[in-house]
Amino acid sequence: MDLTYFRTFREVARQKSFTRAAEELGYAQSSITMQIQKLEREYGVPLFERYGRQLRLTPPGESLLVLTLQMLEIFDQSKEMIANQVSGTLTIGTINSLAAYYLPPFLHALKQLYPGLNIQLFPDSETAILTKVKEGDYDIGLLLDQYPADPSLACTRVREEQLVLIAPQNHPLTRQANVHVTDLGNTEFIVTEEGCIYRGKFEKLLKDNAVALQIGFELGNLETIKHCVMSGLGIALLPRITVASELEMGKLVQLPFAHKQLTMDLQLVLHPKKWMSQPLQAFMNMLTKQLES
């Protein structure tokens, strides 16, 4: 079978949609359908079944996906080893804050180094990132968590990242020399969506100190959270990297609040048996060079 069919099968499995896979690969949807049908005829089994508006893999499809990921990775490895290729695709899974505020300069440098490299960046939840690194959907994951994020994966600590409480200029807590956990009980918060790792850490800290979290707004977009804080709608807890620019310009104020539970480790996660392509090695070297200084 043409390897193109297997790449198409992998993309349909990833997108759970013929339409989205066609958009991602630049094919007509009829071409996607034809390729999957040829695979199903070749193996004599259905590979997908439809649940509502979404596709999901059948048990034979799940088995074939595992082999497909291995096969395509071996093929890419053979091209690079034999023909010294440095093109191909690097698939990165990360959380929104790192995708927006940390990774862009590294991605730019990597693209300058390997112009033919196709870089796919997928903002995702921490749980999904760990799962997809294990299953081979992502070549590498970057996230914020206590180190190691998952002992079954190869985790590399890049640096410590501080979580900070941010407030508008005129907030009453900005006039205090120190802000304690108990001072936060009468304050309205703008929080990230449920399931966010650092929101969970903050909720646990408040609960351990018998302080109720008063949620005014729950938002999934970091820029929206910052603008709402600037508008005086509440305070928020965010990684410092996401608000460094606004703090420097005086648009936001960092409250004098610190706690040992509110630090996290920026870390890379890889499958222990992941083959290290040249671009992947270069990307990791860029991110970890600060460890040597």
C-alpha positions as CSV (number, residue, x, y, z in Angstrom):
1,M,0.0,0.0,0.0
2,D,1.1,3.6,-0.7
3,L,2.4,5.2,2.5
4,T,0.2,8.2,1.7
5,Y,-2.8,6.1,2.6
6,F,-1.4,5.4,6.1
7,R,-0.6,9.1,6.6
8,T,-4.2,9.9,5.7
9,F,-5.4,7.2,8.0
10,R,-3.3,8.6,10.8
11,E,-4.7,12.1,10.2
12,V,-8.3,11.0,10.1
13,A,-7.7,9.1,13.4
14,R,-6.2,12.3,14.9
15,Q,-8.9,14.6,13.7
16,K,-11.8,12.2,14.1
17,S,-13.2,13.7,10.9
18,F,-12.8,13.2,7.1
19,T,-13.5,16.9,6.6
20,R,-10.9,18.2,9.0
21,A,-8.3,15.6,7.8
22,A,-8.9,16.8,4.2
23,E,-8.4,20.5,5.3
24,E,-5.2,19.6,7.2
25,L,-3.7,17.5,4.4
26,G,-4.9,19.7,1.5
27,Y,-6.9,17.0,-0.2
28,A,-10.5,16.8,-1.4
29,Q,-12.7,15.0,1.0
30,S,-13.6,12.5,-1.7
31,S,-9.8,11.6,-1.9
32,I,-9.7,11.0,1.9
33,T,-12.8,8.8,1.7
34,M,-11.3,6.8,-1.3
35,Q,-8.0,6.2,0.5
36,I,-9.7,5.0,3.7
37,Q,-12.0,2.7,1.7
38,K,-8.9,1.2,-0.1
39,L,-7.3,0.5,3.3
40,E,-10.5,-1.1,4.6
41,R,-10.7,-3.3,1.5
42,E,-7.1,-4.3,1.8
43,Y,-7.5,-5.4,5.5
44,G,-11.1,-6.6,5.1
45,V,-12.4,-4.8,8.1
46,P,-14.0,-1.4,8.9
47,L,-11.4,1.0,10.4
48,F,-13.8,3.7,11.6
49,E,-17.4,3.8,13.0
50,R,-19.5,6.9,13.4
51,Y,-20.8,8.1,16.7
52,G,-23.1,11.1,16.2
53,R,-21.1,13.6,14.2
54,Q,-17.7,12.2,15.2
55,L,-15.7,9.2,13.9
56,R,-13.9,6.8,16.1
57,L,-11.7,3.9,15.5
58,T,-13.0,0.4,15.5
59,P,-10.9,-2.2,17.5
60,P,-9.1,-3.3,14.3
61,G,-8.6,0.4,13.5
62,E,-7.0,1.0,16.9
63,S,-4.6,-1.9,16.3
64,L,-3.7,-0.6,12.8
65,L,-3.1,2.9,14.2
66,V,-0.4,1.6,16.6
67,L,1.4,-0.2,13.7
68,T,0.9,2.8,11.4
69,L,2.6,5.2,13.8
70,Q,5.5,2.8,14.2
71,M,5.8,2.2,10.5
72,L,5.7,5.9,9.5
73,E,8.3,6.8,12.2
74,I,10.6,4.0,11.0
75,F,10.2,5.3,7.4
76,D,11.0,8.9,8.4
77,Q,14.0,7.6,10.4
78,S,15.2,5.7,7.3
79,K,15.0,8.8,5.1
80,E,17.0,10.9,7.6
81,M,19.6,8.2,8.3
82,I,20.2,7.2,4.7
83,A,19.6,10.4,2.8
84,N,20.5,12.8,5.6
85,Q,17.1,14.4,5.3
86,V,16.2,17.1,7.8
87,S,12.7,17.8,6.5
88,G,9.6,15.9,7.6
89,T,7.2,16.9,10.5
90,L,7.8,17.7,14.1
91,T,4.6,17.4,16.2
92,I,4.6,19.4,19.5
93,G,1.9,19.2,22.1
94,T,1.8,21.9,24.7
95,I,-0.5,24.0,26.9
96,N,-1.9,27.3,25.7
97,S,0.3,29.6,27.9
98,L,3.5,28.0,26.6
99,A,2.3,28.0,23.0
100,A,1.5,31.7,23.1
101,Y,4.2,33.2,25.4
102,Y,7.2,30.9,25.5
103,L,7.7,28.8,22.3
104,P,7.4,31.3,19.4
105,P,11.1,32.4,19.4
106,F,12.3,28.8,19.7
107,L,10.0,27.7,16.8
108,H,11.4,30.6,14.7
109,A,15.0,29.6,15.4
110,L,14.2,26.0,14.6
111,K,12.5,27.0,11.3
112,Q,15.6,29.1,10.4
113,L,17.7,26.0,11.0
114,Y,15.5,23.6,9.1
115,P,13.5,25.5,6.5
116,G,12.0,22.3,5.1
117,L,10.6,21.2,8.5
118,N,6.9,21.1,8.9
119,I,6.2,22.1,12.6
120,Q,2.8,21.2,14.0
121,L,1.9,22.8,17.3
122,F,-1.1,21.6,19.2
123,P,-2.3,23.4,22.3
124,D,-3.9,20.8,24.5
125,S,-4.6,19.8,28.1
126,E,-1.9,18.3,30.3
127,T,-3.7,15.0,30.5
128,A,-4.1,14.8,26.7
129,I,-0.5,15.8,26.1
130,L,0.8,13.0,28.3
131,T,-1.5,10.5,26.7
132,K,-0.6,11.5,23.2
133,V,3.1,11.5,23.8
134,K,2.7,7.9,25.1
135,E,0.7,6.9,22.1
136,G,3.1,8.6,19.6
137,D,0.7,11.3,18.4
138,Y,3.1,13.9,19.6
139,D,6.8,13.8,19.1
140,I,7.4,15.9,22.2
141,G,5.3,17.6,24.9
142,L,5.9,20.7,26.9
143,L,4.0,21.5,30.1
144,L,4.0,23.1,33.5
145,D,3.7,20.7,36.4
146,Q,5.6,19.3,39.4
147,Y,8.7,17.4,38.1
148,P,8.4,14.7,36.8
149,A,5.0,15.1,35.2
150,D,4.8,11.4,34.5
151,P,7.4,8.9,35.7
152,S,6.7,6.5,32.8
153,L,7.9,9.2,30.3
154,A,11.4,10.7,29.8
155,C,11.0,14.1,31.5
156,T,13.5,16.9,31.4
157,R,13.2,19.9,33.6
158,V,13.9,23.2,31.8
159,R,13.3,25.7,34.5
160,E,11.1,26.7,37.4
161,E,8.2,28.9,36.5
162,Q,6.5,31.1,39.2
163,L,2.8,31.5,39.4
164,V,1.8,35.1,40.3
165,L,-1.3,36.9,41.5
166,I,-2.1,39.8,39.2
167,A,-4.4,42.8,39.9
168,P,-5.4,46.1,38.4
169,Q,-3.5,49.2,39.6
170,N,-6.2,50.4,42.0
171,H,-7.0,47.1,43.7
172,P,-7.0,47.3,47.6
173,L,-4.6,44.4,47.9
174,T,-1.9,46.3,46.0
175,R,-1.6,48.6,49.1
176,Q,-0.5,45.8,51.4
177,A,3.1,45.1,52.1
178,N,2.4,41.4,52.1
179,V,-0.7,39.4,51.0
180,H,-1.5,36.2,52.9
181,V,-3.7,33.3,51.9
182,T,-6.4,34.5,54.4
183,D,-6.5,37.9,52.7
184,L,-8.0,36.3,49.6
185,G,-11.3,35.1,51.0
186,N,-13.1,38.3,50.1
187,T,-11.6,38.8,46.7
188,E,-13.3,37.9,43.4
189,F,-11.2,35.8,41.0
190,I,-11.0,35.4,37.3
191,V,-10.0,31.8,36.7
192,T,-8.8,29.6,33.9
193,E,-11.1,26.8,32.8
194,E,-11.5,23.8,35.0
195,G,-8.8,21.1,34.5
196,C,-6.0,23.7,34.3
197,I,-3.2,22.4,36.4
198,Y,-2.3,25.7,38.1
199,R,-5.9,26.5,38.9
200,G,-6.1,23.1,40.6
201,K,-3.0,23.8,42.7
202,F,-4.4,27.2,43.7
203,E,-7.8,25.7,44.7
204,K,-6.0,23.1,46.8
205,L,-3.9,25.8,48.5
206,L,-7.1,27.8,49.4
207,K,-8.9,24.7,50.5
208,D,-6.0,23.7,52.8
209,N,-6.3,27.1,54.4
210,A,-10.1,27.0,54.7
211,V,-10.4,29.9,52.3
212,A,-13.3,29.9,49.8
213,L,-12.5,30.7,46.2
214,Q,-14.9,33.3,44.9
215,I,-15.2,33.0,41.1
216,G,-16.4,36.0,39.2
217,F,-15.5,34.8,35.7
218,E,-14.2,31.5,34.2
219,L,-12.4,32.1,31.0
220,G,-10.4,29.9,28.6
221,N,-8.4,32.6,26.9
222,L,-5.4,34.1,28.7
223,E,-5.5,37.4,26.9
224,T,-9.2,37.8,27.8
225,I,-8.3,37.1,31.5
226,K,-5.6,39.7,31.5
227,H,-7.9,42.4,29.9
228,C,-10.6,41.6,32.4
229,V,-8.2,42.0,35.3
230,M,-7.0,45.4,33.8
231,S,-10.7,46.4,33.6
232,G,-11.1,45.8,37.4
233,L,-13.3,42.7,37.2
234,G,-11.1,40.7,39.6
235,I,-7.6,39.3,40.2
236,A,-6.1,36.2,38.6
237,L,-3.4,33.6,39.1
238,L,-1.2,33.0,36.0
239,P,2.3,31.9,35.1
240,R,4.6,34.9,35.3
241,I,5.8,34.3,31.7
242,T,2.3,35.1,30.4
243,V,2.1,38.5,32.1
244,A,5.7,39.7,32.1
245,S,5.1,42.3,29.4
246,E,2.0,43.8,31.1
247,L,3.9,43.9,34.5
248,E,6.8,45.7,32.9
249,M,4.6,48.3,31.2
250,G,2.6,48.9,34.4
251,K,-0.7,47.7,33.0
252,L,-0.9,45.0,35.7
253,V,0.4,44.7,39.3
254,Q,1.9,41.6,40.8
255,L,0.6,41.3,44.3
256,P,3.2,40.7,47.1
257,F,2.1,37.1,47.5
258,A,4.3,34.0,47.3
259,H,3.9,30.4,48.4
260,K,6.0,27.3,47.8
261,Q,3.0,25.5,46.4
262,L,2.7,28.1,43.6
263,T,5.8,27.2,41.7
264,M,5.9,24.7,38.8
265,D,8.5,23.1,36.5
266,L,8.5,23.8,32.8
267,Q,9.5,20.4,31.4
268,L,9.8,18.4,28.3
269,V,8.2,14.9,28.0
270,L,9.1,12.2,25.5
271,H,8.4,8.6,25.0
272,P,11.3,6.6,26.5
273,K,11.9,4.9,23.2
274,K,11.3,7.9,21.0
275,W,13.7,8.1,18.0
276,M,15.5,11.4,18.1
277,S,15.5,13.1,14.7
278,Q,18.0,15.9,14.0
279,P,15.3,18.6,14.3
280,L,13.9,17.1,17.5
281,Q,17.4,17.0,19.0
282,A,18.1,20.6,17.9
283,F,14.7,21.7,19.4
284,M,15.5,20.1,22.8
285,N,19.0,21.6,22.8
286,M,17.5,25.1,22.3
287,L,15.1,24.6,25.2
288,T,17.6,23.1,27.6
289,K,20.7,25.1,27.0
290,Q,19.8,27.4,29.9
291,L,20.3,24.4,32.2
292,E,24.0,24.4,31.4
293,S,24.5,28.1,32.3
